[in-house]
Structure formats: structure tokens, C-alpha cells
Amino acid sequence: MAASTTVSAPLVAFAIGLFVYGPLSDHYGRRPVILAGLGIYLAGLAVALGATSIGMLTAGRVVAALGTGVQHLFQDVLDAIGSKF
């Protein structure tokens, strides 16, 4: 059961992150939200990297997935830049 949670929980966290970062970027701007998402991702990655149990690994992956949800904002920025050239 714990191994399947390690796979499915980050997917749910990523989906939640997609809904959270959009309104936050509208209110605070893209740059601070993208930087915060990167920080959240790196924190989750550090926890997952240093995991000593399956629960800690799952928690680290969930936090990293929440940070990864910000990538759709970054993709919009790259698309806007790419359309100019």
C-alpha cells in the first residue's frame, strides 16, 4: 500500500498545485510565484533525497510535486518569449 501511495500521492499534489498557482500568479505576479514554486520543489527534493523511510519519501515527493505545479506558468512565459522570435 505504501509503495502505491508513493506513486499516486504526487500526482494528486501536482493537480492541486495547478489550481493553486494560477490565482496566486494573478495576484502576486509570475516571477515571485515561479521562484516560490522552485523553492518548494527543491525543498521536497531534498526531503526525498534524504528519506530514511517510505513515508518520508512519499512526503518529499508530494512537496516536490506541489512545487512542480508551477511549471505551467513557466511554460506560458517560454511560449510568449518563443513567439517573439
Order of alpha helices (4+ residues) and beta strands (2+ residues): alpha-alpha-alpha-alpha
